[in-house]
Amino acid sequence: MLQINYIKQNVSAVKEGLALKNFINFSLVDELIALDEEIRKLKSNTENLQASINITSKEIGALMAKGNAEEATAKRNDVATLKEDLGIKKNALQKIEEDFTNKILLLPNLPHSSVLPGKTPEENVTVLSGGTIPELPENAKPHWDLIKEYDLVNFEVGAKLTGSGFPVYKGRGAKLQRALIQYFLDYNTAAGYTEYMPPLMVNEQTAYGTGQLPDKEGQMYHVTEDKLYLIPTAEVPVTNIYSNEIVKENDMPIKMTAYTPCFRREAGSFGSDVRGLNRVHQFDKVEIIQLVHPDKSYEVLEEMANHIERLLQFLELPYRLLKLCGGDMSFASALTYDFEVFSAAQKKWLEVSSVSNFETFQTNRMKIRYKDEDGKTQLLHSLNGSSLALPRIVAALLENNQQEDGIHLPKTLHQYFGAAKIEKV
């Protein structure tokens, strides 16, 4: 959530930043400034009324002590009138504050100064690339054919049990999932991240904290009777672990990792983009999150990107890193890098990770703070990254490593999977 004082002091810059993220409802900015002024006036009025009530109440006691009952009664009538007026103003203040909160939550985070303009993924900038794109034979198969041939994933059973986009992993397919999850967690904890196992459902306040609400309300599965939401990523519950807390400065950075299933209602467009494991409603993902000192956050962002890059190198997958343009960034992000791997049979790049700096946007919503050297309370910066999302990693591993005698796995997975390859049945 943006801070109103910053908005008021930097109106032009705020509007320019919002425009970069394709948010053009600038009248909302002006409306928020006007509402803030109204709130300040009403707060001043209520404070003055309360002070008058307190003073008059003391005067009543003094008059009664002197036996001046008639004047005391008149003062009581004055207090009653003041209290009635105070009640009216407090109700008005509450309504305006609720209106203000509901409206400021609609503003996305402002982009970092290095973010380039653009509206579509095609306008993102490739920062670096690595690995070697394999040359597959003419009869190479896409992963949706390979998972049937090797009996790894069954979409038909998933559709029967739940609906489309809910795969059932079977036998060696399930084992490969488990191997990847364990490897990712081991890799992250070795780098100093503390592992968490959070709930898979969160309340509304938690979803608001990371910016999923109100922006992505239609994309989350909602348990209406209990007003809970199935998590779209471990970022949501794990970042909120420190909500409404003041962190000791010497405890930073706070590094957390978690594996969770993730649930997303929106399955995207039709066609090859959603075939097989390219886009599903439920998938597994390992996440990394950091809460850091504001002066360190962009240094940490690069550190997290390097961490994920090394992970892709160990998986021996061809990859590239994209810096997202303003229009392709998420609601809450100030700067985002996307990692994509090349899926050789599909001949296309697949996004497998986003690593983002949210600056104070999330921590302001969650009230995650620290005290600086002067004892003043300040907001931390929050960052997160996928490390990694499994479906498209699996798709690329299967396609890129298919050979006549089976699917050869990268060396780093041999001990986790218990074999060097997935052999044909």
DRENDO-1510 file (C-alpha; in Angstrom, 1 decimal, always signed):
<recs>
REC; n; res; u; v; w
REC; 1; MET; +0.0; +0.0; +0.0 .
REC; 2; LEU; +1.3; +3.4; -0.9 .
REC; 3; GLN; +1.8; +6.0; +1.8 .
REC; 4; ILE; -0.4; +9.0; +1.6 .
REC; 5; ASN; +2.3; +11.4; +2.8 .
REC; 6; TYR; +4.5; +10.3; -0.1 .
REC; 7; ILE; +1.6; +10.7; -2.5 .
REC; 8; LYS; +0.9; +14.3; -1.3 .
REC; 9; GLN; +4.5; +15.3; -1.6 .
REC; 10; ASN; +5.2; +13.7; -5.0 .
REC; 11; VAL; +1.9; +14.0; -6.9 .
REC; 12; SER; +3.4; +14.3; -10.4 .
REC; 13; ALA; +5.9; +11.5; -9.8 .
REC; 14; VAL; +3.2; +9.2; -8.4 .
REC; 15; LYS; +1.0; +9.7; -11.5 .
REC; 16; GLU; +4.0; +9.2; -13.8 .
REC; 17; GLY; +4.8; +5.9; -12.0 .
REC; 18; LEU; +1.2; +4.7; -12.1 .
REC; 19; ALA; +1.1; +5.5; -15.9 .
REC; 20; LEU; +4.2; +3.3; -16.3 .
REC; 21; LYS; +2.2; +0.4; -14.9 .
REC; 22; ASN; -0.7; +1.3; -17.2 .
REC; 23; PHE; -2.9; +2.6; -14.3 .
REC; 24; ILE; -4.4; +5.8; -15.6 .
REC; 25; ASN; -7.2; +6.5; -13.1 .
REC; 26; PHE; -5.4; +9.6; -11.9 .
REC; 27; SER; -8.6; +11.1; -10.4 .
REC; 28; LEU; -8.3; +8.5; -7.7 .
REC; 29; VAL; -5.0; +10.1; -6.6 .
REC; 30; ASP; -6.6; +13.5; -6.3 .
REC; 31; GLU; -9.6; +12.0; -4.5 .
REC; 32; LEU; -7.3; +10.3; -1.9 .
REC; 33; ILE; -5.6; +13.6; -1.2 .
REC; 34; ALA; -8.9; +15.3; -0.7 .
REC; 35; LEU; -10.1; +12.5; +1.6 .
REC; 36; ASP; -7.0; +12.7; +3.6 .
REC; 37; GLU; -7.5; +16.5; +4.1 .
REC; 38; GLU; -11.1; +15.8; +5.2 .
REC; 39; ILE; -9.9; +13.1; +7.6 .
REC; 40; ARG; -7.4; +15.5; +9.1 .
REC; 41; LYS; -10.0; +18.2; +9.6 .
REC; 42; LEU; -12.5; +15.8; +11.2 .
REC; 43; LYS; -9.8; +14.4; +13.5 .
REC; 44; SER; -9.0; +17.9; +14.6 .
REC; 45; ASN; -12.7; +18.7; +15.2 .
REC; 46; THR; -13.2; +15.5; +17.2 .
REC; 47; GLU; -10.1; +16.1; +19.3 .
REC; 48; ASN; -11.3; +19.7; +20.0 .
REC; 49; LEU; -14.8; +18.5; +20.9 .
REC; 50; GLN; -13.3; +15.8; +23.3 .
REC; 51; ALA; -11.1; +18.5; +24.9 .
REC; 52; SER; -14.2; +20.7; +25.4 .
REC; 53; ILE; -16.1; +17.8; +27.0 .
REC; 54; ASN; -13.2; +17.1; +29.4 .
REC; 55; ILE; -12.9; +20.7; +30.4 .
REC; 56; THR; -16.6; +21.2; +30.9 .
REC; 57; SER; -16.9; +18.0; +32.9 .
REC; 58; LYS; -14.2; +19.3; +35.3 .
REC; 59; GLU; -16.1; +22.5; +35.6 .
REC; 60; ILE; -19.3; +20.6; +36.6 .
REC; 61; GLY; -17.5; +19.0; +39.4 .
REC; 62; ALA; -16.2; +22.3; +40.7 .
REC; 63; LEU; -19.6; +23.9; +40.5 .
REC; 64; MET; -21.2; +21.0; +42.4 .
REC; 65; ALA; -18.5; +21.3; +45.1 .
REC; 66; LYS; -19.5; +25.0; +45.5 .
REC; 67; GLY; -23.2; +24.1; +45.7 .
REC; 68; ASN; -24.0; +25.8; +42.4 .
REC; 69; ALA; -26.4; +23.1; +41.1 .
REC; 70; GLU; -28.2; +25.3; +38.6 .
REC; 71; GLU; -25.1; +26.3; +36.7 .
REC; 72; ALA; -23.8; +22.7; +36.9 .
REC; 73; THR; -27.1; +21.4; +35.3 .
REC; 74; ALA; -26.6; +23.9; +32.5 .
REC; 75; LYS; -23.1; +22.6; +31.9 .
REC; 76; ARG; -24.4; +19.1; +31.9 .
REC; 77; ASN; -26.7; +20.1; +29.1 .
REC; 78; ASP; -23.8; +21.6; +27.2 .
REC; 79; VAL; -21.8; +18.3; +27.6 .
REC; 80; ALA; -24.7; +16.3; +26.3 .
REC; 81; THR; -24.9; +18.5; +23.2 .
REC; 82; LEU; -21.1; +18.3; +22.7 .
REC; 83; LYS; -21.2; +14.5; +23.1 .
REC; 84; GLU; -24.0; +14.2; +20.5 .
REC; 85; ASP; -22.0; +16.4; +18.1 .
REC; 86; LEU; -18.9; +14.2; +18.8 .
REC; 87; GLY; -20.8; +11.0; +18.1 .
REC; 88; ILE; -21.9; +12.4; +14.7 .
REC; 89; LYS; -18.4; +13.5; +13.8 .
REC; 90; LYS; -16.9; +10.2; +14.9 .
REC; 91; ASN; -19.3; +8.3; +12.7 .
REC; 92; ALA; -18.5; +10.6; +9.7 .
REC; 93; LEU; -14.8; +10.1; +10.4 .
REC; 94; GLN; -15.1; +6.3; +10.5 .
REC; 95; LYS; -17.0; +6.3; +7.1 .
REC; 96; ILE; -14.5; +8.5; +5.4 .
REC; 97; GLU; -11.5; +6.5; +6.8 .
REC; 98; GLU; -13.1; +3.3; +5.4 .
REC; 99; ASP; -13.7; +5.0; +2.1 .
REC; 100; PHE; -10.1; +6.2; +2.1 .
REC; 101; THR; -8.7; +2.7; +2.9 .
REC; 102; ASN; -10.8; +1.0; +0.3 .
REC; 103; LYS; -9.6; +3.4; -2.4 .
REC; 104; ILE; -5.9; +3.5; -1.5 .
REC; 105; LEU; -5.9; -0.3; -1.7 .
REC; 106; LEU; -6.7; +0.1; -5.4 .
REC; 107; LEU; -3.4; +1.8; -6.2 .
REC; 108; PRO; -0.7; -0.5; -7.4 .
REC; 109; ASN; +2.9; -0.1; -6.2 .
REC; 110; LEU; +5.1; +2.4; -8.0 .
REC; 111; PRO; +7.8; +1.0; -10.3 .
REC; 112; HIS; +11.5; +1.4; -9.6 .
REC; 113; SER; +13.2; +4.2; -11.5 .
REC; 114; SER; +15.0; +1.6; -13.7 .
REC; 115; VAL; +11.7; +0.0; -15.0 .
REC; 116; LEU; +11.2; +0.6; -18.7 .
REC; 117; PRO; +7.9; +1.5; -20.3 .
REC; 118; GLY; +5.9; -1.1; -22.1 .
REC; 119; LYS; +2.5; -2.9; -22.0 .
REC; 120; THR; +3.1; -6.5; -23.2 .
REC; 121; PRO; +5.6; -9.3; -22.4 .
REC; 122; GLU; +7.1; -8.7; -25.8 .
REC; 123; GLU; +8.5; -5.4; -24.5 .
REC; 124; ASN; +10.4; -7.1; -21.6 .
REC; 125; VAL; +14.2; -6.9; -21.8 .
REC; 126; THR; +16.5; -9.9; -21.8 .
REC; 127; VAL; +19.2; -9.3; -19.3 .
REC; 128; LEU; +21.2; -12.5; -19.6 .
REC; 129; SER; +20.9; -16.1; -20.8 .
REC; 130; GLY; +22.7; -19.4; -20.1 .
REC; 131; GLY; +22.8; -23.1; -20.9 .
REC; 132; THR; +22.6; -24.8; -24.3 .
REC; 133; ILE; +19.4; -25.4; -26.2 .
REC; 134; PRO; +19.5; -29.1; -27.1 .
REC; 135; GLU; +19.0; -30.3; -30.7 .
REC; 136; LEU; +16.3; -32.9; -30.6 .
REC; 137; PRO; +15.5; -35.4; -33.4 .
REC; 138; GLU; +12.6; -34.8; -35.8 .
REC; 139; ASN; +10.4; -37.3; -33.9 .
REC; 140; ALA; +10.9; -35.5; -30.5 .
REC; 141; LYS; +7.7; -35.4; -28.5 .
REC; 142; PRO; +6.2; -32.6; -26.4 .
REC; 143; HIS; +5.9; -33.3; -22.7 .
REC; 144; TRP; +2.1; -34.0; -22.9 .
REC; 145; ASP; +2.9; -37.0; -25.1 .
REC; 146; LEU; +5.9; -38.1; -22.9 .
REC; 147; ILE; +3.9; -38.1; -19.7 .
REC; 148; LYS; +1.4; -40.6; -21.3 .
REC; 149; GLU; +4.2; -42.7; -22.8 .
REC; 150; TYR; +6.0; -43.0; -19.5 .
REC; 151; ASP; +2.8; -43.0; -17.4 .
REC; 152; LEU; +3.9; -40.1; -15.3 .
REC; 153; VAL; +0.8; -37.8; -15.1 .
REC; 154; ASN; -2.9; -38.5; -15.7 .
REC; 155; PHE; -5.0; -35.5; -16.6 .
REC; 156; GLU; -8.1; -37.5; -17.3 .
REC; 157; VAL; -8.3; -38.9; -13.7 .
REC; 158; GLY; -7.7; -35.4; -12.3 .
REC; 159; ALA; -10.6; -34.1; -14.4 .
REC; 160; LYS; -12.8; -36.9; -13.1 .
REC; 161; LEU; -11.8; -36.2; -9.5 .
REC; 162; THR; -11.9; -32.4; -9.6 .
REC; 163; GLY; -11.9; -30.8; -13.0 .
REC; 164; SER; -9.6; -29.7; -15.8 .
REC; 165; GLY; -6.3; -28.3; -14.8 .
REC; 166; PHE; -5.8; -30.6; -11.8 .
REC; 167; PRO; -3.2; -33.2; -12.7 .
REC; 168; VAL; -2.7; -36.5; -10.9 .
REC; 169; TYR; +1.0; -37.5; -10.7 .
REC; 170; LYS; +1.6; -41.2; -10.6 .
REC; 171; GLY; +4.5; -43.5; -9.9 .
REC; 172; ARG; +7.8; -42.1; -11.3 .
REC; 173; GLY; +5.9; -38.8; -12.0 .
REC; 174; ALA; +5.1; -38.4; -8.3 .
REC; 175; LYS; +8.6; -39.4; -7.4 .
REC; 176; LEU; +10.1; -36.8; -9.7 .
REC; 177; GLN; +7.9; -34.1; -8.1 .
REC; 178; ARG; +9.0; -35.2; -4.7 .
REC; 179; ALA; +12.7; -35.3; -5.8 .
REC; 180; LEU; +12.5; -31.8; -7.2 .
REC; 181; ILE; +10.8; -30.4; -4.1 .
REC; 182; GLN; +13.3; -31.9; -1.8 .
REC; 183; TYR; +16.2; -30.7; -3.9 .
REC; 184; PHE; +14.9; -27.1; -4.1 .
REC; 185; LEU; +14.3; -27.0; -0.3 .
REC; 186; ASP; +17.8; -28.4; +0.4 .
REC; 187; TYR; +19.4; -25.9; -1.9 .
REC; 188; ASN; +17.5; -23.0; -0.3 .
REC; 189; THR; +18.2; -24.0; +3.3 .
REC; 190; ALA; +21.9; -24.5; +2.5 .
REC; 191; ALA; +21.9; -20.8; +1.4 .
REC; 192; GLY; +20.5; -19.7; +4.8 .
REC; 193; TYR; +16.8; -19.8; +4.3 .
REC; 194; THR; +14.7; -21.1; +7.1 .
REC; 195; GLU; +12.1; -23.6; +6.0 .
REC; 196; TYR; +8.4; -23.2; +6.9 .
REC; 197; MET; +5.4; -25.3; +6.3 .
REC; 198; PRO; +2.4; -22.8; +6.3 .
REC; 199; PRO; -1.3; -23.3; +6.1 .
REC; 200; LEU; -2.8; -23.7; +2.6 .
REC; 201; MET; -5.7; -21.4; +3.3 .
REC; 202; VAL; -5.5; -17.8; +4.6 .
REC; 203; ASN; -8.0; -15.2; +5.9 .
REC; 204; GLU; -8.9; -11.9; +4.1 .
REC; 205; GLN; -6.4; -9.8; +6.1 .
REC; 206; THR; -3.5; -12.1; +5.1 .
REC; 207; ALA; -4.5; -11.9; +1.5 .
REC; 208; TYR; -4.7; -8.1; +1.7 .
REC; 209; GLY; -1.3; -8.0; +3.3 .
REC; 210; THR; +0.6; -9.2; +0.2 .
REC; 211; GLY; -1.6; -7.5; -2.3 .
REC; 212; GLN; -3.6; -10.5; -3.6 .
REC; 213; LEU; -6.8; -8.6; -2.4 .
REC; 214; PRO; -8.4; -6.7; -3.9 .
REC; 215; ASP; -6.3; -7.0; -7.1 .
REC; 216; LYS; -6.6; -10.8; -7.7 .
REC; 217; GLU; -9.8; -11.7; -5.9 .
REC; 218; GLY; -11.2; -13.4; -9.0 .
REC; 219; GLN; -8.1; -15.5; -9.4 .
REC; 220; MET; -8.2; -17.2; -6.0 .
REC; 221; TYR; -10.3; -20.0; -4.8 .
REC; 222; HIS; -12.6; -18.8; -2.1 .
REC; 223; VAL; -14.1; -20.9; +0.7 .
REC; 224; THR; -17.1; -18.7; +1.1 .
REC; 225; GLU; -18.7; -20.0; +4.3 .
REC; 226; ASP; -15.4; -19.5; +6.3 .
REC; 227; LYS; -14.2; -16.5; +4.3 .
REC; 228; LEU; -10.9; -18.2; +3.6 .
REC; 229; TYR; -8.8; -18.3; +0.4 .
REC; 230; LEU; -6.7; -21.1; -1.0 .
REC; 231; ILE; -3.2; -19.7; -1.4 .
REC; 232; PRO; -1.9; -18.9; -4.9 .
REC; 233; THR; +1.6; -19.0; -3.6 .
REC; 234; ALA; +3.5; -19.6; -0.4 .
REC; 235; GLU; +4.5; -15.9; -0.5 .
REC; 236; VAL; +1.1; -15.0; +1.0 .
REC; 237; PRO; +1.2; -16.9; +4.3 .
REC; 238; VAL; +4.9; -16.8; +4.8 .
REC; 239; THR; +5.4; -13.1; +4.4 .
REC; 240; ASN; +2.6; -12.5; +6.8 .
REC; 241; ILE; +4.4; -14.5; +9.5 .
REC; 242; TYR; +5.9; -11.1; +10.6 .
REC; 243; SER; +2.8; -9.0; +10.2 .
REC; 244; ASN; +2.3; -6.4; +13.0 .
REC; 245; GLU; +5.7; -7.1; +14.4 .
REC; 246; ILE; +8.8; -4.9; +15.0 .
REC; 247; VAL; +11.9; -6.7; +13.8 .
REC; 248; LYS; +15.2; -6.2; +15.5 .
REC; 249; GLU; +17.7; -4.6; +13.1 .
REC; 250; ASN; +20.3; -7.2; +13.9 .
REC; 251; ASP; +17.9; -10.0; +12.9 .
REC; 252; MET; +17.8; -8.8; +9.3 .
REC; 253; PRO; +17.8; -10.1; +6.7 .
REC; 254; ILE; +15.0; -12.6; +7.5 .
REC; 255; LYS; +15.3; -15.4; +4.9 .
REC; 256; MET; +12.4; -17.9; +4.6 .
REC; 257; THR; +11.5; -20.7; +2.2 .
REC; 258; ALA; +8.5; -22.9; +1.9 .
REC; 259; TYR; +7.1; -25.7; -0.3 .
REC; 260; THR; +3.3; -25.6; -0.9 .
REC; 261; PRO; +0.7; -26.6; -3.5 .
REC; 262; CYS; -0.6; -23.4; -5.2 .
REC; 263; PHE; -4.1; -22.8; -6.4 .
REC; 264; ARG; -5.2; -20.4; -9.2 .
REC; 265; ARG; -8.6; -20.2; -10.8 .
REC; 266; GLU; -7.4; -18.4; -14.0 .
REC; 267; ALA; -5.9; -20.9; -16.4 .
REC; 268; GLY; -5.0; -18.4; -19.1 .
REC; 269; SER; -5.6; -18.5; -22.8 .
REC; 270; PHE; -6.7; -21.4; -24.9 .
REC; 271; GLY; -4.4; -23.4; -27.2 .
REC; 272; SER; -0.8; -24.7; -26.8 .
REC; 273; ASP; -0.1; -22.3; -23.9 .
REC; 274; VAL; -2.3; -24.4; -21.7 .
REC; 275; ARG; -1.5; -27.9; -23.0 .
REC; 276; GLY; -0.2; -30.4; -20.5 .
REC; 277; LEU; +1.7; -28.8; -17.6 .
REC; 278; ASN; +2.1; -25.4; -19.2 .
REC; 279; ARG; -0.7; -23.9; -17.1 .
REC; 280; VAL; -2.8; -25.7; -14.5 .
REC; 281; HIS; -5.1; -24.8; -11.6 .
REC; 282; GLN; -3.1; -26.6; -8.9 .
REC; 283; PHE; +0.7; -26.9; -9.0 .
REC; 284; ASP; +3.7; -27.3; -6.6 .
REC; 285; LYS; +6.1; -24.5; -5.9 .
REC; 286; VAL; +9.0; -23.7; -3.6 .
REC; 287; GLU; +9.3; -20.1; -2.7 .
REC; 288; ILE; +12.0; -17.9; -1.2 .
REC; 289; ILE; +11.1; -14.7; +0.8 .
REC; 290; GLN; +13.3; -12.1; +2.4 .
REC; 291; LEU; +12.5; -9.2; +4.7 .
REC; 292; VAL; +15.4; -6.7; +4.6 .
REC; 293; HIS; +16.7; -3.3; +5.5 .
REC; 294; PRO; +15.5; -0.7; +2.9 .
REC; 295; ASP; +19.1; +0.2; +2.0 .
REC; 296; LYS; +19.9; -3.4; +1.1 .
REC; 297; SER; +16.8; -4.5; -0.9 .
REC; 298; TYR; +18.1; -4.0; -4.4 .
REC; 299; GLU; +21.4; -5.7; -3.6 .
REC; 300; VAL; +19.3; -8.6; -2.1 .
REC; 301; LEU; +17.2; -8.7; -5.3 .
REC; 302; GLU; +20.3; -9.4; -7.4 .
REC; 303; GLU; +21.5; -11.9; -4.8 .
REC; 304; MET; +18.1; -13.8; -5.1 .
REC; 305; ALA; +18.2; -13.7; -8.9 .
REC; 306; ASN; +21.8; -15.2; -8.8 .
REC; 307; HIS; +20.5; -17.9; -6.4 .
REC; 308; ILE; +17.8; -18.9; -8.8 .
REC; 309; GLU; +20.1; -18.7; -11.8 .
REC; 310; ARG; +22.5; -21.2; -10.1 .
REC; 311; LEU; +19.6; -23.5; -9.4 .
REC; 312; LEU; +18.7; -23.6; -13.2 .
REC; 313; GLN; +22.4; -24.2; -14.0 .
REC; 314; PHE; +22.4; -27.3; -11.7 .
REC; 315; LEU; +19.3; -28.5; -13.5 .
REC; 316; GLU; +21.2; -28.1; -16.8 .
REC; 317; LEU; +18.3; -26.2; -18.4 .
REC; 318; PRO; +18.8; -23.4; -21.0 .
REC; 319; TYR; +17.4; -20.2; -19.4 .
REC; 320; ARG; +17.1; -16.5; -19.8 .
REC; 321; LEU; +16.4; -13.7; -17.4 .
REC; 322; LEU; +14.0; -10.9; -18.4 .
REC; 323; LYS; +13.5; -7.5; -16.7 .
REC; 324; LEU; +9.8; -6.8; -16.9 .
REC; 325; CYS; +8.5; -3.6; -18.4 .
REC; 326; GLY; +6.0; -1.5; -16.4 .
REC; 327; GLY; +2.9; -2.9; -18.0 .
REC; 328; ASP; +3.8; -6.5; -17.4 .
REC; 329; MET; +4.7; -6.2; -13.7 .
REC; 330; SER; +2.5; -7.4; -10.9 .
REC; 331; PHE; +0.2; -5.1; -8.9 .
REC; 332; ALA; +2.5; -5.1; -5.8 .
REC; 333; SER; +6.0; -5.2; -7.4 .
REC; 334; ALA; +8.4; -2.3; -7.8 .
REC; 335; LEU; +10.8; -4.3; -9.9 .
REC; 336; THR; +10.5; -7.9; -11.2 .
REC; 337; TYR; +12.9; -10.3; -13.0 .
REC; 338; ASP; +11.4; -13.4; -14.8 .
REC; 339; PHE; +13.3; -16.6; -15.4 .
REC; 340; GLU; +12.3; -18.6; -18.4 .
REC; 341; VAL; +13.6; -22.0; -19.6 .
REC; 342; PHE; +13.5; -23.3; -23.1 .
REC; 343; SER; +11.2; -26.2; -23.8 .
REC; 344; ALA; +12.9; -27.8; -26.8 .
REC; 345; ALA; +10.0; -29.9; -28.2 .
REC; 346; GLN; +7.6; -27.0; -28.0 .
REC; 347; LYS; +10.3; -24.6; -29.2 .
REC; 348; LYS; +9.2; -22.0; -26.8 .
REC; 349; TRP; +10.3; -20.2; -23.6 .
REC; 350; LEU; +8.4; -21.0; -20.4 .
REC; 351; GLU; +8.3; -18.8; -17.3 .
REC; 352; VAL; +9.4; -20.8; -14.2 .
REC; 353; SER; +10.2; -18.0; -11.7 .
REC; 354; SER; +9.6; -14.4; -10.9 .
REC; 355; VAL; +11.8; -12.6; -8.4 .
REC; 356; SER; +10.5; -9.3; -7.2 .
REC; 357; ASN; +11.2; -6.4; -4.8 .
REC; 358; PHE; +8.0; -4.9; -3.3 .
REC; 359; GLU; +9.9; -2.3; -1.3 .
REC; 360; THR; +7.4; -1.1; +1.5 .
REC; 361; PHE; +4.2; -1.9; -0.5 .
REC; 362; GLN; +3.5; -5.1; +1.4 .
REC; 363; THR; +5.2; -4.3; +4.7 .
REC; 364; ASN; +3.0; -1.1; +4.9 .
REC; 365; ARG; -0.1; -3.2; +4.6 .
REC; 366; MET; +1.2; -5.8; +7.1 .
REC; 367; LYS; +2.9; -3.3; +9.4 .
REC; 368; ILE; +6.3; -5.1; +9.4 .
REC; 369; ARG; +8.7; -2.6; +10.9 .
REC; 370; TYR; +12.0; -2.1; +12.6 .
REC; 371; LYS; +13.6; +0.6; +14.7 .
REC; 372; ASP; +16.4; +2.6; +13.2 .
REC; 373; GLU; +19.5; +3.9; +15.0 .
REC; 374; ASP; +17.5; +6.9; +16.2 .
REC; 375; GLY; +14.8; +4.7; +17.7 .
REC; 376; LYS; +12.3; +5.7; +14.9 .
REC; 377; THR; +9.9; +3.0; +13.6 .
REC; 378; GLN; +10.5; +2.3; +9.9 .
REC; 379; LEU; +9.1; -0.1; +7.3 .
REC; 380; LEU; +11.2; -3.1; +6.0 .
REC; 381; HIS; +11.4; -4.0; +2.4 .
REC; 382; SER; +10.0; -7.4; +1.3 .
REC; 383; LEU; +11.1; -9.6; -1.6 .
REC; 384; ASN; +10.1; -13.0; -3.0 .
REC; 385; GLY; +11.0; -15.4; -5.8 .
REC; 386; SER; +9.9; -18.8; -7.1 .
REC; 387; SER; +12.6; -21.3; -6.4 .
REC; 388; LEU; +11.1; -23.0; -8.4 .
REC; 389; ALA; +7.6; -23.6; -9.8 .
REC; 390; LEU; +7.5; -27.3; -10.8 .
REC; 391; PRO; +5.1; -27.9; -13.8 .
REC; 392; ARG; +7.1; -26.1; -16.5 .
REC; 393; ILE; +10.4; -27.3; -15.0 .
REC; 394; VAL; +9.1; -30.8; -15.4 .
REC; 395; ALA; +7.9; -30.1; -18.9 .
REC; 396; ALA; +11.4; -28.8; -19.9 .
REC; 397; LEU; +13.2; -31.6; -18.2 .
REC; 398; LEU; +11.2; -34.2; -20.0 .
REC; 399; GLU; +11.3; -32.6; -23.4 .
REC; 400; ASN; +15.0; -31.5; -23.4 .
REC; 401; ASN; +16.3; -34.8; -22.0 .
REC; 402; GLN; +14.4; -37.4; -24.1 .
REC; 403; GLN; +16.5; -40.0; -25.7 .
REC; 404; GLU; +15.9; -43.4; -27.3 .
REC; 405; ASP; +16.5; -45.3; -24.1 .
REC; 406; GLY; +14.6; -43.0; -21.8 .
REC; 407; ILE; +14.6; -39.5; -20.2 .
REC; 408; HIS; +18.1; -38.7; -18.8 .
REC; 409; LEU; +18.0; -36.6; -15.7 .
REC; 410; PRO; +20.6; -33.9; -14.7 .
REC; 411; LYS; +23.3; -35.3; -12.3 .
REC; 412; THR; +22.1; -33.1; -9.4 .
REC; 413; LEU; +18.8; -35.1; -9.3 .
REC; 414; HIS; +20.2; -38.6; -9.5 .
REC; 415; GLN; +20.5; -39.0; -5.7 .
REC; 416; TYR; +17.1; -37.5; -5.1 .
REC; 417; PHE; +15.3; -39.5; -7.8 .
REC; 418; GLY; +17.3; -42.6; -7.1 .
REC; 419; ALA; +18.2; -43.1; -10.7 .
REC; 420; ALA; +19.9; -41.4; -13.6 .
REC; 421; LYS; +17.0; -41.7; -16.0 .
REC; 422; ILE; +13.4; -42.5; -16.4 .
REC; 423; GLU; +13.3; -45.6; -18.4 .
REC; 424; LYS; +10.7; -46.6; -20.8 .
REC; 425; VAL; +8.2; -49.1; -19.5 .
</recs>
